[in-house]
Amino acid sequence: MPPTIGTNVLGRKVLYLPSFFTYAKYIVQVDGKIGLFRGLSPRLMSNALSTVTRGSMKKVFPPDEIEQVSNKDDMKTSLKKVVKETSYEMMMQCVSRMLAHPLHVISMRCMVQFVGREAKYSGVLSSIGKIFKEEGLLGFFVGLIPHLLGDVVFLWGCNLLAHFINAYLVDDSVSDTPGGLGNDQNPGSQVGWNKDLSIFPCTIAVSMLTYPFLLVGDLMAVNNCGLQAGLPPYSPVFKSWIHCWKYLSVQGQLFRGSSLLFRRVSSGSCFALE
């Protein structure tokens, strides 16, 4: 859908892309409300497989030897525990991502069929057969590498950032007191900070930084797969995920789709219009 002309806070005219609600309304007009749930079945199966995989890995490789970070630990000891815990989480996330990625690819392709009004990918089993016949085994893992990199950067970024916030910015005498209202020597002197809450702002900040990895991975999952949305003029044919990353970077679109509202057009963007 083409961008529309609007004004920013300074009163200048700028181009805005359609918002989430504009797209959703258009999909409902074309396909009905059921159109908003394209690719839901493989997505649910992907999430379920990921959850089962993580649960199974915890049984095979129990985290019994991983010690929790304590306030009594010095900086070096607590950092070692964070690194060990994050490494364990990374292992589980990478394995579950690899096993569930084929279903994610099918889900993405079911979604983008809306663009060309195709029906190539209708069911999970039939989609598996089509992908294997046309692209082989590797067809199930297109876009996997940027997704894995995004997961790894997200896990390490969140855990390390939260650790350093707790180590340097959080007052243990405040946070360890019930209700976080202070200690015996200085009751009610400060407003407490729950250490578990430090992960929340870290998650938001790091998720914004890792968004390009998810975007590139999803674009590679549908690129050059026989669907119009993954072919010119809607999309170039990318040689690799790095090629896709560089193209989006030049176009200023590495963060496209990250905002639901007020989506400004970048200066280098170009659009395919019929």
C-alpha positions as CSV (number, residue, x, y, z in Angstrom):
1,M,0.0,0.0,0.0
2,P,1.4,3.4,-0.9
3,P,2.4,6.0,1.7
4,T,0.2,8.9,2.6
5,I,1.1,12.6,3.2
6,G,0.9,13.8,6.7
7,T,2.5,16.4,9.0
8,N,5.0,15.9,11.9
9,V,5.1,17.7,15.2
10,L,6.9,20.6,13.5
11,G,4.1,21.0,10.9
12,R,6.3,19.8,8.1
13,K,4.8,17.5,5.4
14,V,6.2,13.9,5.6
15,L,5.2,10.6,4.1
16,Y,3.7,8.0,6.4
17,L,3.3,4.3,5.8
18,P,-0.1,2.7,6.6
19,S,-0.4,1.7,10.3
20,F,-1.2,-1.7,11.7
21,F,-5.0,-0.8,11.9
22,T,-5.0,0.3,8.3
23,Y,-3.5,-3.0,7.1
24,A,-5.8,-5.0,9.4
25,K,-8.9,-3.2,8.1
26,Y,-7.8,-3.8,4.5
27,I,-7.2,-7.5,5.1
28,V,-10.6,-7.9,6.7
29,Q,-12.2,-6.2,3.7
30,V,-10.5,-8.6,1.3
31,D,-10.4,-11.9,3.2
32,G,-12.8,-11.3,6.2
33,K,-11.7,-11.6,9.8
34,I,-10.2,-15.1,9.0
35,G,-7.6,-13.4,6.9
36,L,-6.0,-11.9,10.1
37,F,-5.2,-15.5,11.2
38,R,-3.2,-16.7,8.1
39,G,-0.4,-19.0,9.2
40,L,-1.8,-19.4,12.7
41,S,-1.7,-23.3,12.7
42,P,2.0,-23.7,11.9
43,R,2.8,-20.8,14.2
44,L,1.1,-22.5,17.1
45,M,2.8,-25.8,16.2
46,S,6.1,-24.0,16.1
47,N,5.6,-22.4,19.5
48,A,4.5,-25.8,21.0
49,L,7.5,-27.6,19.5
50,S,9.8,-25.0,20.9
51,T,8.3,-25.3,24.4
52,V,8.4,-29.1,24.3
53,T,12.0,-29.0,23.2
54,R,13.1,-26.7,26.0
55,G,11.3,-28.9,28.5
56,S,12.9,-32.0,27.2
57,M,16.4,-30.5,27.2
58,K,15.9,-29.4,30.8
59,K,15.3,-33.1,31.7
60,V,18.3,-34.4,29.7
61,F,20.6,-31.5,30.8
62,P,19.2,-30.4,34.2
63,P,20.4,-27.0,35.4
64,D,21.2,-28.4,38.9
65,E,24.7,-27.2,38.8
66,I,23.8,-23.6,37.8
67,E,23.9,-21.5,41.0
68,Q,21.7,-18.5,41.3
69,V,23.2,-15.0,41.6
70,S,23.3,-13.9,45.3
71,N,23.8,-10.5,46.9
72,K,26.6,-12.1,48.8
73,D,28.6,-12.7,45.6
74,D,31.3,-10.4,44.6
75,M,31.3,-8.9,41.1
76,K,33.5,-11.5,39.5
77,T,31.6,-14.4,41.0
78,S,28.2,-13.1,40.1
79,L,29.3,-12.4,36.6
80,K,30.6,-16.0,36.2
81,K,27.1,-17.2,37.3
82,V,25.3,-15.0,34.9
83,V,27.6,-16.2,32.0
84,K,27.0,-19.8,32.9
85,E,23.2,-19.3,33.2
86,T,23.1,-17.4,29.9
87,S,25.1,-20.0,28.1
88,Y,22.7,-22.7,29.3
89,E,19.7,-20.6,28.1
90,M,21.4,-19.9,24.8
91,M,21.9,-23.7,24.2
92,M,18.2,-24.4,24.8
93,Q,17.1,-21.5,22.7
94,C,19.3,-22.3,19.7
95,V,18.2,-26.0,19.7
96,S,14.5,-25.2,20.0
97,R,14.8,-22.5,17.3
98,M,16.4,-24.9,14.8
99,L,13.8,-27.6,15.4
100,A,10.8,-25.1,15.2
101,H,12.2,-23.0,12.3
102,P,10.7,-25.1,9.5
103,L,7.2,-24.5,10.9
104,H,8.0,-20.8,11.2
105,V,9.0,-20.7,7.5
106,I,5.7,-22.3,6.5
107,S,3.8,-19.8,8.7
108,M,5.5,-16.8,7.1
109,R,4.8,-18.1,3.6
110,C,1.1,-18.7,4.4
111,M,0.9,-15.1,5.5
112,V,2.5,-13.4,2.5
113,Q,0.3,-15.3,0.1
114,F,-2.2,-12.5,0.7
115,V,-0.1,-10.2,-1.5
116,G,-0.4,-12.3,-4.6
117,R,-3.7,-14.0,-3.8
118,E,-2.0,-17.4,-4.0
119,A,-2.9,-20.7,-2.4
120,K,0.4,-22.5,-2.7
121,Y,0.8,-23.2,1.0
122,S,-2.5,-24.3,2.4
123,G,-1.7,-27.0,5.0
124,V,1.3,-28.0,7.1
125,L,1.8,-31.4,5.6
126,S,1.3,-30.3,2.0
127,S,3.6,-27.3,2.6
128,I,6.3,-29.6,3.9
129,G,6.0,-31.7,0.7
130,K,6.2,-28.6,-1.6
131,I,9.2,-27.1,0.2
132,F,11.1,-30.4,0.2
133,K,10.4,-31.0,-3.5
134,E,11.3,-27.5,-4.7
135,E,14.1,-26.5,-2.4
136,G,15.3,-29.6,-0.6
137,L,16.1,-29.9,3.0
138,L,17.8,-26.5,3.1
139,G,14.5,-24.9,2.2
140,F,13.2,-25.5,5.7
141,F,16.0,-23.5,7.2
142,V,16.2,-20.3,5.1
143,G,16.5,-17.3,7.4
144,L,17.6,-19.4,10.3
145,I,21.1,-17.8,10.8
146,P,19.8,-14.2,11.4
147,H,17.1,-15.6,13.8
148,L,19.8,-17.5,15.7
149,L,22.0,-14.4,15.9
150,G,19.1,-12.3,17.0
151,D,18.3,-14.8,19.8
152,V,21.9,-15.0,21.0
153,V,22.4,-11.2,21.0
154,F,19.0,-10.8,22.8
155,L,19.8,-13.3,25.5
156,W,23.3,-12.0,26.3
157,G,22.3,-8.4,25.9
158,C,19.3,-8.7,28.3
159,N,21.1,-10.8,31.0
160,L,24.3,-8.8,31.0
161,L,22.6,-5.5,31.0
162,A,20.3,-6.5,33.8
163,H,23.2,-7.9,35.7
164,F,25.2,-4.6,35.5
165,I,22.1,-2.6,36.4
166,N,21.6,-4.7,39.5
167,A,25.3,-4.6,40.4
168,Y,25.9,-0.9,40.0
169,L,22.6,0.9,40.1
170,V,20.5,-1.0,42.6
171,D,20.9,-0.5,46.3
172,D,21.0,-4.0,47.9
173,S,20.0,-2.6,51.3
174,V,16.8,-1.3,49.7
175,S,15.9,-4.0,47.3
176,D,16.4,-6.8,49.8
177,T,14.1,-5.3,52.4
178,P,10.5,-6.6,52.3
179,G,8.5,-4.0,50.5
180,G,11.7,-2.2,49.4
181,L,11.1,0.6,51.9
182,G,14.6,0.8,53.4
183,N,16.6,-1.0,56.2
184,D,16.6,-0.9,60.0
185,Q,19.1,1.9,60.2
186,N,17.2,4.1,57.7
187,P,13.6,2.9,57.4
188,G,11.5,4.2,54.6
189,S,14.4,6.4,53.3
190,Q,14.2,5.2,49.7
191,V,11.7,3.7,47.3
192,G,12.8,0.1,46.7
193,W,13.7,-1.5,43.4
194,N,12.7,-5.1,42.7
195,K,15.7,-6.7,41.0
196,D,13.4,-8.9,38.9
197,L,11.9,-5.8,37.3
198,S,15.3,-4.7,35.9
199,I,15.0,-7.3,33.1
200,F,11.8,-5.6,31.7
201,P,13.4,-2.3,30.5
202,C,16.4,-4.3,29.3
203,T,14.1,-6.6,27.3
204,I,12.5,-3.6,25.6
205,A,15.9,-1.9,24.8
206,V,17.6,-5.0,23.5
207,S,14.6,-6.2,21.5
208,M,14.8,-2.9,19.5
209,L,18.5,-3.6,18.7
210,T,17.9,-7.1,17.6
211,Y,14.8,-6.4,15.6
212,P,16.7,-6.2,12.2
213,F,17.8,-9.8,12.7
214,L,14.2,-10.9,13.0
215,L,13.2,-8.8,10.0
216,V,16.0,-10.2,7.8
217,G,15.2,-13.7,8.8
218,D,11.5,-13.4,8.0
219,L,12.3,-11.7,4.6
220,M,14.7,-14.5,3.7
221,A,12.0,-17.1,4.7
222,V,9.7,-15.9,1.9
223,N,12.3,-14.6,-0.6
224,N,12.4,-16.3,-4.0
225,C,10.1,-19.1,-3.0
226,G,7.7,-18.7,-5.9
227,L,5.4,-16.3,-4.2
228,Q,4.9,-12.7,-5.6
229,A,5.7,-11.1,-2.2
230,G,9.2,-12.6,-2.4
231,L,9.9,-11.6,-6.0
232,P,10.4,-8.4,-8.0
233,P,8.8,-5.8,-8.0
234,Y,7.8,-6.4,-4.4
235,S,11.2,-7.6,-3.3
236,P,14.6,-8.1,-4.8
237,V,16.0,-11.7,-5.0
238,F,18.7,-11.8,-2.3
239,K,21.8,-14.0,-2.6
240,S,22.1,-14.3,1.2
241,W,20.9,-12.8,4.4
242,I,23.9,-10.5,4.4
243,H,22.8,-9.2,1.0
244,C,19.3,-8.7,2.4
245,W,20.7,-6.8,5.4
246,K,22.9,-4.5,3.3
247,Y,19.9,-3.8,1.0
248,L,17.7,-2.8,3.9
249,S,20.4,-0.7,5.4
250,V,20.9,1.3,2.2
251,Q,17.1,1.7,2.0
252,G,16.9,2.8,5.6
253,Q,14.4,-0.1,6.3
254,L,16.2,-2.2,8.9
255,F,13.5,-1.3,11.4
256,R,10.5,-1.3,9.1
257,G,7.5,-2.8,10.8
258,S,8.9,-2.3,14.3
259,S,6.3,0.5,15.0
260,L,2.5,-0.1,14.8
261,L,1.7,3.6,14.4
262,F,3.3,6.8,12.9
263,R,5.5,4.8,10.5
264,R,7.5,7.5,8.6
265,V,9.0,6.7,5.2
266,S,12.8,6.7,5.2
267,S,14.6,8.9,2.7
268,G,16.1,6.0,0.8
269,S,13.0,3.9,0.6
270,C,11.4,2.9,-2.7
271,F,8.1,1.3,-3.3
272,A,6.7,-1.1,-5.9
273,L,3.5,0.3,-7.3
274,E,1.4,-1.5,-9.8
